[in-house]
Amino acid sequence: MKALKSFFFIVLFSFSSLLYAAQVNINTADAETLSSELTGIGQSKAEAIVAYREQHGPYRQIEDLTNVKGIGMATIDKNKSRMKLE
C-alpha cells in the first residue's frame, strides 16, 4: 500500500510539472497572462507587449519582442521555452 501511495504521488507531481510548463502564445495572450506566466514581465511590460501587437500586428518571431521598450534578449532568453507563436 505504501508503494502504491508513493507511485501515486510521483505520477501526480510529474503531471503537475507538465501543466506548469504550458506555453504562452504571445500573439493571443492578454497582459495579465503575460505578466503572470513570464519571468521578468510585469504588468506594465505586458501591457506594452499587447499594445505593440495591437498597433503593429502579430509577432512573426519571438525576437520581435525586442521592439517593445524594456524587452531585451535577456528577457526573451529567460522565457523562450515558455513562449510560442501561432
HUVENPE-V849529 format. One record per helix or strand of 3 or more residues. SS is the DSSP state (H for helix, E for strand). FROM is the first residue (numbers start at 1). LEN is the number of residues. Records with the same first field share a line. If there is no record, write none. Layout:
SS->FROM-LEN ; FROM-LEN
This chain:
H->2-19 ; 31-7 ; 43-14 ; 62-6 ; 73-10
